């Protein structure tokens, strides 16, 4: 499986992070980046793990959606190449 290189930060995310300090917010974003790349949860403090669980659902949903999009694009590309070279 290829490594995912990005994730979507939704505008309702800040509602879940209002009470976090700058350091905790940084830890949360770093955890999200790690999870996006490795698909495993990193070690994090209990408070961050609680907030992270809210975001994990969105990250997983978007990952599945992206995998479906990649598969559809690969099929379309293969069909296009086949049509082009079988003339």
Secondary structure, 3 states (H helix, E strand, C coil): CCCCCCCCCCCCHHHHHCCCCHHHHHHHHHHHHHHHHHCCCCCCCHHHHHHHHHHHHHHHHHHHHHHHHHHHHHHHHHHHHHHHHCC
